[in-house]
């Protein structure tokens, strides 16, 4: 059967969307979804499932969409993931399930992410999650962090009958989904609906509680919790250590996006303002850099540039996000590295950079780089946003005896998330460092299974 080609995702016009925080992608309608779902070949060996960190029955839910059974598609999805509407928007399917799609060998892979979003959005528009009738198995588990990893672990445990409390340090649940990813890419109403579904399973979410400060892990055990899962993420920003990073006008992407997304700094009447630069440079090339740059544009910046030391082909951000940024007018200074942030009376006035050249690939396949001597130049900017990665916050490990970390502050845990402290599991960015939403969810799901095995199956942690 001849492939009719991938059904494109409808998008808002770049000239309009660059001026507001409304969602860029409009989503499939029923006819578009059915047409795209019909492209699935229903492969017997299901390579797409092998590429999914949470093992979603991808051919199963797509088949339901093709048949017109949208509710059935969502029911299939919800057996494997606690965040289908989120994953359909932000997961890097092109590097996971879609990368293994047989359709992609000679053409374009099936748009698995777009279909997942369609199924979740369609169900959420028609339904409100009802309280689940799940019998309590007599065990209590505490989860630290209401981000993707914690939500995934809590959802899995609740379905198994555990009484779960999620402790969140900030005033709203969602973790990076709430404070990190902008409204135009992931509407907060979508996150709230996913969290409400979790609460309907019986999960209690306690906000404004910093584990390690408000209460310790050992005190959780004293309160009757039999296991603890740590999904506290990686919220400690990195800086380059170059001159000028202490100037006014230099921000971490973590702080910048938290102010914009969690605290609504993009609104004119916001009680939590954020610096609105006219000429903004964002240092980094990942999804966070794209989010910061596109947010700066929407906050009124006249010029926004991405400064990245490798080339366009090496950008770690999703191709979709890079394309959207280019369409909106973001400039890319690739093969370029900052040397110094220049100041005037304590404020940023420019960025001194040097041109770079790529070398041969290393063992991982990533190409090295080196400076081109004599190629230094200055870029006039008044705001610099550092988006070069984050590490786990050291507070919790330092306040938890027996919880060991590596040289970068990442909690040491085995493949199931079990740490070297008895009855404590960990996963997601707290263990791996900054990674993707779906990998964090996979870690939470795996740890939930192991916690259940430990508490119910006679295993001694």
ABEGO torsion letter per residue (X at the ends): XBBAEBBBBBBBBAAAAAABABBABAEBBAAAAAAAAAABAGBAAGAAAAABAAGBBAAAAAAAAAAGBAAAAAAAAAAABABAAAAAAABBAAABAAAABAAAAABBBBBAAAAAAAAAAAAAAABBBBBBBBBBAGBBBBBBEABAAAAAAAAAAAAAGBBBBBBBABABBGEAAAAABBAAABBAAAAAAAAAAAAAAGBBBBBGBBBGAABBAAAAAAAGBABBBBBAEBABBBBAGBBGAABBGBBBAAAAAAAAAAAGAABAABABBBBBBABBBBBEABAAAAAAAAAAAAAGBABBBBBBABBAAABABBAAAAAAAAAAGBBBBBGBBBABBBBBGGBBABBBBBBBBBBBBBAAGBBBBBBBBGABBBBBBABBBBBAEBBBBAAAAAABBGBBBBAAGBBBBBAAGBBABBGBBBBEAAAAEBBBAAAAAAAAAAAAAAAAAAAAAGBBX
